Amino acid sequence: MKTLQMICFVLLVIVSVSYAQNDFQKDVITTSAGPLEITFIGHGTLMFQFGEVIVHADPVSRYADYSKLPKADIVLITHQHGDHFDKAALNLIAKPDVKIIITETISKDYEGGIIMKNGDTKIIQGVEIQAVPAYNVEHKRNSGDPFHPKGEGNGYVITFGNKRVYIAGDTENVPEMDQIENLDIAFLPMNLPYTMTPEMVADAAIRMQPTVLYPYHFGDTDPKLLVDLLKNEKNIEVRIRNMK
């Protein structure tokens, strides 16, 4: 009897963990071409469903069981660090005809991706994707090298119908952000020392003026600090989701 109870308990734990892994917060955004569903998986990892098109951004196995998530038509990888680039997750998520967007640095360690450099634009399955710079200026390693050197990483501006969504990747509030206009949604990173302080995120948001701002990849930084910094910006709605 005790053995049976133990087996039942273990099965319950397995089911509970599996459910918890995929019980993610979601928002639905209305676009001119139908609803855009955003799934907040965690850290820098996101999923978008736009009609029949599934887009995964920086899929990483530690944040989800990718054997149980929808397969990808498009995958966007911002840079080569292990909390953003995970071959095991890519193998689980990819359809046979998937288009995996990678950086030139990643291409040295991964075959089959489509390289996009800062400034490149592509249209895939009716979705326009623009690669934009993502790098550090102030935050550096003990060696003096930036955590994310200029030219190695991408942010992405994706157009879903009439909505423009900016996934910044690992970056600071770099000057090139002034060229990103007409944003509806922005995902800006806020974990130290690798990306931005709340003050940097607020500065970037004020300059770009997204309608909705999601701080993401924020680690131990309290996102309420950002809410307070932007409390007088009536045109920017700050939405906090579980994206530590």
Beta strands, then each sheet from edge to edge (+ up, - down):
strand 1: 25-31
strand 2: 34-42
strand 3: 45-50
strand 4: 53-57
strand 5: 72-76
strand 6: 94-102
strand 7: 114-115
strand 8: 121-124
strand 9: 127-134
strand 10: 153-160
strand 11: 163-167
strand 12: 185-189
strand 13: 212-216
strand 14: 237-238
sheet 1: 1+ 2- 3+ 4- 5- 6- 7-
sheet 2: 8+ 9- 10+ 11- 12- 13- 14-
end
